Amino acid sequence: MKNSITPIISVCGLIALLTWAGVGVGGDSKGVLDGKDVQSFIEPAVSSVNGKVDAFYGDVNGEDTYGLGAIISLPMGERYGFQFDSLYANAYDNDVYGLGGHFFTRRPDAGLLGLAFSMSESNDYSDGLIGVEGERYFDKVTLGGFVGYNNFDTHIIPVFNPGVANENDYLAARLYAAIYPTDDLMIRLEYQNRFDLNFFIANVEYQTPIRGLSLFADGGLGENGYSHLLGGVRIYFGGDKSLKDKHRKDDPSNILTDFINTGFIGGSNNAGGGGNTNGNNGNNGNIENPLRD
């Protein structure tokens, strides 16, 4: 694997350690403040049962792409939460269905630490992820990351990255900084590493004055000429909060929508902006992989 994965694993580990310290996993967070139990001032990991649905449309490497994502988050006592993720997307004339989840501990005033996993399936590939995620909260900034195992099984030889056809096992990682100029506006700058390739992504989300309704846009560039630009709407359920509080007190981001766009490049035979990288004399890579069933 490329050396570029090493620093992001290190930084994700640092975020996890900082989060671990801030969340106080396994520790005794009780204390006394003005004669009262400090623990009573700590908000729960998930404020209440909540959810969101989003719809997006755009372009991934020159191909029209659209989809729907939905999640539901559940409190599990005061310190823990579970979130169920789902996704439908279409790109490269290929339907993708995905399910995922998160089990986490969180202090909304400090950070989140948990396990996240997902599985996406289409006619051309299956994409499984499992790993550790962490977030550390500051006043106007959230630092976060994910690092884990990625099992990717493609049934074609992808032109964008032909090497994916001969390997199933990868490390997947993302590192991001979410900045809140106001409590209802988030700008997130992100780095991902998948299939030993580097991707750089920017995301903007704005919560409108209409209760529960936000607008978002997501753009990215990467190696081999990769690019995507998507936009959409998101509807939140479960209480009237600022966008920042929704992100920190309700639901972690959907792991399926976090990784779906970079996943497309491992399972498509469209070269997009990257050109015909496997030298198949212009046949656009539409070849069945003899190494796969």
N, C-alpha and C positions, 0 to 999 in steps of 0.2 A: 504494500500500500504506500501511497505517497507520503512523504514526510509532513505534508500540510495538515494531516489529521492529528499529529502529535500535539501541537500547541493548543488546539481547540479542546482536546481531551483534558489537557492540563488546566485550562481556564474553566471548563465545565466542572472539573473537580474542585477548583477553588470556590466557585459559586456554591457548589453543594456543601462544602465545609462551612462557608459563611452562613448559608441558610440553616444548616444543622445547628450551628451555634445560636442563631437568632430564633429559630423555632423552638429550640429546647427539647428536641426529641429525646424521650427517655429520661429527662431530668425532672426535677421538682421545681415547677415554676411558681410555687406559692411564696408569698411574702406578705408584709404588712405595710400598708400606706394609710396614714391617718386612722389607724385602728381597724382597717378593713382588709380583707383578703385580696391581695393583688390579682389573683387568678380570676376573681369575679369581674375585673375590668377587661380581660382579654376576650375579644370577640371569637365566636366559633369559626372553625375551618371553612364551613359553608353556611352562609347566613340563613338559608332556608332552601327548600326544593325550588329549583329554578332551571331555566332552559333557554335555548336560542335556536333560531332557524335562519340560515342565510342562503341567498341565491347569488350566483356569480356568472359572468360572461366575459370573454376576452379572447386573447390570442396566446398560444404557447408554440413557439418556434414556427410561426406562420400558419398554424392551424386553429380554426375556430374551436373554442373550448367553453363548455358551460356545465353547471352543476348545482347541486343542493347539498347543504350540510345541516345536520341537526344534532343537538346534544341535550342531555339532561343531567343535572348535578344533584347529588343527594348528600345531606349531612349524615355522618356515622358517629354519633356522639358529638362531643365538643371539639375534639382535636383532629378528627379525621373526616375525609370525604371520599366519595366515589363518583366518577363521571363516566357516562356512557356516550360514546361518539358514533356517528354514522355519516355516510357520504354516498352520493351518487354523482358521477361525473361522466362527461362524454368528450373525447378528443381523439383525433386521428380515426374517426368513424368507429370508435371502440368504446363500449360501455364499461364503466368501472364501478364496482360496488365495494364498500368498505365498512368495517365495524372496528371499534377500538374502545379503549377505556383508560382511566387513570385511578390509581389508589394513592392518596396523598395525605400528609399532615401539613397544616398551615396555620400560621398566625398572621392575620391581615395587617398587623403593624410591623411585621418582620420579614416573612417570606414563606415559601412553599418548598416542600421536598417530597418526591413521590416516585412511583413506578408508572410508566406509560407504555401502552402496547397497541398494535393495530394489525389488521390483515385486510389487504385490498385484492380483489380478483377481477380479471377480465379474460376475454378470449385469448389475449396475447401474453399475459404475464400474471404472476401472483407476487405480492410484495408484503412481507411480514417484518414488523419492527417491534422490538422490545428494549427498553432501556430506562435509565434514571433521568429524571428532570428536576430542575431546581430553579427557584426565583428568589432574588433578594430585593426587598422593597426599600426605596428611599423616597423622599418627599415628592419629587417630580420625575423620578427615574426608576424603572425596573430593569435589573440585570437578570438574564435568564439563560438557560442552556439545557440541551438534551444530548446524551451520548448513549449509544446502544448498538445492539446487534441487528443487522438487516439481512434477511434471507430473501433474495430476489431470484425468481425462476422465470425466465423469458422463454417463449416458445418460437421466437423468431430471432434473426440476427439483426439487432438494431444498428442502423447506419450511423446514428449519432455517436454511439459508443459500442462498437462491435465486441469489445472485450467482455461485456456483460453476458454475452451468449455462452461463454465458457467458464463462468464463475458464479456461484450462488451466494457466497458469504462475504459480507462487507461490514465495516463499521459505518454507522450513520451518525452525524452530529450536526447540531445547530447551536449558534451562540447569538444572542440578540440584546439590544438595549432599546427599551421602550421609553420614550420621552413624552411627558404630558405638559405641553405649554399651558393648557387649561385642563380642568378636570374632565371635560367632555371632548378633548382632542388628543389623540395618540399618534405619534410618529415613531415607527419601529424600524431600526436598521439591523439587518440580520446577515449572518454568514452561515452557509450550509456546506457540508461535505458529504457527497453521496457518490457511490461507484468510483471512488478515488478521484472525483472531480470537484472543483470549487465553484460555488454559486454565491452571488451577492444580491440581496433582496431588500427592498424598501416597501413599507406598508403604512398607509394612513387610514385612520378610522375617526369619524366624527359622529357624535351622538346629536341628533337633531332635537329641536324643541318638542317634537312629537314623541310622546312617552314610549320608550322602548325601541325606537327606530334609529338605526345608525346607517351611515353610508361608508363604504370603504373602497380603497384602490390598492393594488398590489403589483409591483413591477420588479423584474429581476434580470440579471445578466450572469453568464457563466462561461466556462471553458467550451471550446469547440463551437463557438458562435451561438450558444444558447441564449434565448430571451423569452420573457413572458410579460404580458400586461393584461391585468384583469380588474374588473370593478364589480360592485354589487351592493346589495342591501342586506341588512341584518336586523332581525326582530328579537328582542330580549323579553323573556317572561320571568316574573318573580320579584316584583318590588321596584320601587322608583328610586334609583341610585344614579350617581354620576357614572360616566364611563370608566373612570379609574377605579371606583369602588366595585363596579361589576367585575372588572378584571381581577381584583384582589380579594373580594369577599364572596363571589359567586362561582364562576366557572373558569377553569384553565382553558387555554385555546385548544381547539379541535386538532388532535395529532394528525388526522387524515388530511385536513385542508392545509396544515402546516407543510406536509411533505408531498402532496399530490402532484404538484407541477414538476418538481424535479424527478418524481417517479415516472412521469410520462416518458421522459427521455430514455429510460432504460427499456421501455416496452414498445417503442415505435420504430417503424421502418422508414420514417420520413426524416431526411437529413436536416430539414429546416435551414437555419442560417449556417449550419456547420459544414455543409457540402457533403459530398460522398466520401466519407472518411475511410471506408474499407476497401476502396479500389475495386468495386465490382462492375467497372466499365459502364457506369451510368444506369444500372438496373435498379437504383434506389434501394438496394438492400432487401428487396422483397423476396427473401429466400428462407425456406424453412430450415431450421437448425437441425442438422443430422444428429446432434448430441442430445436432443430433447425428444421425449415421446410425443 
